[in-house]
């Protein structure tokens, strides 16, 4: 068989099948060996071309030659595939291959071509077509790049040496599998001695402990070199901004070791006395602190923290008194709120300072010895009796005299007065506990040298009870006894009340008054429980002999001294068989008190009843008359309406004064209508009646005709009707304005007379006269 010899100069050639076009360079020799065993018609070696290598003339990279080639030009070499004819050219006579352009491996690392040898005469191939790859060999023509820069990183301050800060990464477009063109080496250009960088990984680490309070930001420059840093290598740099974050490594420190403040003795609780401030070099929560007051002064002063300004605000916790204590010395402490245990060995994260506070004197109002006074006085004490004494004193150094006064209400009676010099309270009139058992008084004390300084105190006066009210019945008893009552029968239980207030509790004693005339008829039994029973003292009572019995009941209390009262119990005798009929007894007692017999009382009641019936009958009749309509015929054809006007103008167009529809003709549906002739006569009588008075025969004839017309119509209810007509009067130039005659048609009426009414009715005359003309 024939063989094709490949002359390699700068390009190496290796075979590949269609399925192995993207094989890597590492598999090139294995592929070549496999092809060489199978195909005996072609023999070749791997082919390479170096990138970026070109001259003015095409560069020779190899030659294709066949054993069958007699060098007589009978064979023709053909090259096809990627870049054939443009980048790669072949001499078809001797098979030499040249590259005509500069190649860039980063754009295209290899080219796939096909080689073939044919007979020029027959155009048949003398060698089978086969593919091969021309690989572009890399050269270091690309510099490294930091694609993610510039970098920003944060690391806590005081971090130990070797702490990782961040990592930077550079890339190189050269071939990492060939040579050292893409092998990078990192180094630190700027940042020593605080930071370091790992040469192969680009990891930046802390090289020493750094304090944020000294410097909180560093600028580090990292360089990356290819070719492992060898001479002639390309390089690139990246900037890394490294910020130190704060940690609580600094305690608070007061700006001053001694503060001076002052507060007035008039200042109320909660007054701001002053401010203290401790500086902390840390920031944020690491600088947050709380203030405290140490020592015995913590009950007089307090301190709170302003979280925005980190100041300690000293407040007055208790009222101070210049006369009692004029200066205070307190110790304020500032403590970090959040402690980092890693730095506790550096010392306590707190600081203290001394605050001296002077109390300023002020003109204070008088001070009462007590805030509230409670006094007692017996009721009934005479006017001018001493109730008690209030005392107030000026707390200031000059001790101004004090004047006392009672604040009186405009709506309350003045029962007390006070001595303005010594504060003695006395009564102005006797007090009654049953009216008011307590009295509240407001007393003021005013400095005589400064009347604006006033203070108040409450005085509560209790009125002590005195037994000055006798016991009495709690209500009016209605007591009845039957005529057939037997001796010893209980007819009433009684009790008593006392307006006084007994410390030991009330106890009442009941008995009949001495000299009572009814002792033989009734008896009183004291139950020893503040109640008593009334019993009959004999059997049988007669109303004819005595209707009422009056028992004087004597009630005594247990007061000191004891008081008694006599209360009369009225016993009514009833006519009953077995039990008392209360209503009947009351009725009998009422008639007896009037001095009337039963028969007389019945007669009086009968007369009253008759009078009421007669009165109701009259009222009913009057109401029925009011409900009856004044006109019996509601749908008559002619109706006279009397309407009052302030002026004569307007005519039928004046619709504001009344409903003009009442003047217009309404069709009344009746079965029996008057004959047309009769209706015409009535209309004629109506027109004539408008020109005369009510006494005229024509007027009376018109009324008679209308009455006859109403009587002859049996279908118009009510059948008996009263029709009332009013007369408008005569003498007007316009005649009558009544519309009673409007039921006649316009054809039967003449409106020429409207032209004589004057200018006020000119518009009305024009309407009706024109309407008449159109109708004609």
C-alpha positions, 0 to 999 in steps of 0.5 A, a space after each residue: 500500500 502507498 504511504 503519505 509522509 508528513 514533514 513537520 516543521 512548526 506544525 504537528 498533526 494528529 488524527 481524529 475521527 468525527 466522534 473525537 473532534 473535541 478530544 483534549 491534547 492529553 489523548 492525542 498520542 493514544 488517538 494517533 496510535 489507534 488510527 495508525 493501527 487501523 488505517 495504513 493508507 495515512 501516516 502522521 504525527 500530532 500537529 501544533 502551531 504557536 499563537 501570536 507567531 506571524 511574519 510578512 510571508 506565510 509561515 510554513 508548518 509542514 508538507 503532505 507527500 504520498 509514496 505514489 507521488 512521482 513528483 511529476 504533478 500527477 497528484 493533487 493535494 486538497 485541504 478542507 475544513 476550518 480555516 482552509 484556504 484562508 488561515 491555512 493554505 496547501 500547495 496542491 502540487 507538493 503538499 506544503 502547508 502554510 499559516 497566513 494569519 496570527 492565531 489567538 488561542 484565547 479565541 480559538 484553541 484548535 482547528 479541525 481540517 480534512 486532507 485528501 490526495 487525488 489523481 489529476 487525470 482520473 480525479 479519483 482519490 489515491 488516499 482516503 480522506 481523513 480529519 486532523 486537528 491543528 492545535 494552537 499552542 499557548 503563549 503568555 499574552 494575557 495579564 491577570 484580572 481582578 474581576 470582583 474588585 474593588 473589595 471591601 471587608 470588615 473585621 472586628 478590632 483586636 482580632 488575633 493574628 492570623 484571623 481571616 479577613 477576606 479572599 481576593 481572586 484573579 483570573 488569567 485567560 491563558 491556558 492553565 494546562 500548558 506552561 506557567 502562563 496562567 499560574 498566579 502568585 499573590 503578594 501584598 503591595 501595601 498593608 504591612 505590617 498589619 495584614 498578610 496574604 497567602 501567595 497561592 489562595 489570595 486569602 488576606 489575614 490579620 498580621 497583628 492586633 489593631 485598635 479601632 479607636 486608633 484607626 478604623 479603616 485600612 487600604 490594602 493593595 494586593 498584586 497578582 503575577 502570572 508565570 509564578 512571578 518569574 521575570 517578564 510575567 504580567 501582573 495586576 493589582 486590586 484595592 481592598 478597603 478593610 474596616 475595623 468593627 467595634 468591640 467593647 474594649 473600652 470602659 466609660 470615663 467621666 469627663 469631670 471628677 467633681 460636679 457642682 449643682 444646686 436645687 431650690 427647696 421649692 423644686 417639686 419632685 422630678 425636677 432635673 438637678 443637673 447632668 453628668 456624662 461619661 465618655 466611651 470610645 466605643 460606639 453603638 451598643 458597646 458605648 451604651 451605659 447606665 448610671 447609678 447613685 451610690 450611698 445614702 443620698 439615693 433616697 433623695 436623688 435619682 439618676 436616669 440615662 438618656 439613651 440618645 445622648 448617653 448622659 446621666 440626668 440627676 432628678 430630685 426624688 424627695 423634697 429638700 429643705 434648706 433649713 434641715 440640710 443645705 448640701 449633699 454629696 453623692 457618688 454617681 457611677 457609670 457602667 457599660 450595659 453590655 460587657 465583653 468577657 474577653 476584655 474583663 481582664 483589662 479592668 472593670 467597665 465602669 467609672 465613678 464621680 462625685 456630685 456636690 449639690 447645694 440646696 438654695 433657700 426659698 421663701 416657703 409657705 407656712 407648714 401646718 403641724 398636721 396635714 389633716 385635723 380631726 376635731 369633735 364637739 357635742 351637738 347642741 353646744 352653745 355658739 362660741 364653743 371651742 372646737 379645736 386649734 390648728 397650728 402652722 409655722 413659717 419654715 423659713 429662717 426669718 419665721 414670719 407670723 402667720 394669719 389663719 382663715 377659713 375658706 367659706 363656700 358661698 352655698 353653705 351656712 357658716 357654722 364655724 369661725 377661726 381666730 386669725 392669730 392663734 388658729 382657734 376654731 369656734 362654733 357660730 351656732 349650735 350644731 345638730 348631729 341629726 342634720 349633719 354628723 360631719 363637717 369639712 373645713 378648709 383652713 388657710 395659713 398666710 404669711 403676714 410679710 408675704 401674702 402670696 405664700 399660702 398653705 391649706 389644711 383640712 379640718 374634719 369636725 365630728 358632731 357627737 350625739 346627745 340624747 336630744 330626740 325622744 323615741 316615736 312610732 316609725 309610722 302611723 298605725 291603723 288598728 281595728 278591733 271587732 265588736 265580738 273580740 274577747 279579752 286578751 286578744 292581740 290587735 296590734 304590734 308596735 315598735 319605735 325609732 330614735 333619731 339619736 345614735 346610741 353607742 350601746 344600741 337602742 332599747 325602748 320601753 313601752 307602757 300606757 300613759 298614766 291616767 289613760 281613760 281606756 286602761 280597762 279596755 286595752 293593755 300594753 305588753 312590752 316584749 323587751 325586744 324594742 316591740 310591744 303588743 296591744 291586747 284587749 282588756 275586756 270582751 265585747 265592744 259596741 260601735 253604737 257606744 264608741 266608735 274610736 278609742 285613743 290609747 296614749 302609748 308612753 315610749 322611753 329610750 335608754 339614753 343619758 338622760 332617758 327621754 320619753 314621748 307619748 304617741 297616740 294609737 287610734 283603735 277603730 271598732 269594726 262590725 265583723 264576725 270572725 275577722 276584721 274587714 279593713 275596707 269596711 272598717 275604714 268606710 265606717 270610720 269615714 262616715 262616722 268622722 263626717 257625722 253622716 249615717 249610712 243612708 245619708 251617705 248612699 243618697 249623696 253618692 247616688 246624686 253624684 252618680 246621676 250628675 256624672 251620667 247627665 254630664 257625659 250625655 251632654 258631652 256626647 251630644 255636642 261631639 256628635 254635632 261637631 262631627 256633622 258636616 255643615 253641608 248635606 250635599 257634597 257634590 252640588 253643581 253650584 258652590 259659592 266660595 268666599 275668598 278674601 283678597 288684599 287687592 282686586 287684580 289677578 283674576 283667575 290667574 291668581 292661584 296663590 291665594 286659594 285653590 282655583 280648581 274649586 271655582 272650576 266646573 266639575 262634572 257631577 254624575 247624577 242619574 236624574 238631572 234637571 231639565 236643560 230648560 230648568 237649568 238655564 232658568 236657574 243660571 239666568 236667575 243666578 246672573 240676575 241675583 248678582 246685581 241685587 241684594 239678599 232682600 230682592 225677590 229675584 235672590 229669594 227665587 234663586 235660592 228656592 230653585 236651588 233647594 227644589 233642585 236638591 230635593 228632587 235628586 234622591 241619589 245625592 246624600 245626605 238627603 236632608 242638606 243645609 245649603 248656605 249661600 253668601 252675598 258678595 255685595 253690589 256696586 262694583 264696576 266689575 260686577 261679581 267675581 263669583 264662579 258659581 255660574 261657571 258650569 255653563 259652557 263658554 258658548 252660552 256665556 258672553 264675556 264682552 262685559 270684561 272689557 268694561 272692568 278696567 285696565 286691571 282685567 285687561 289680560 283676563 278680558 283678552 283671554 276670554 273674548 278671544 276664546 269666545 271668538 274662536 269658539 264662534 
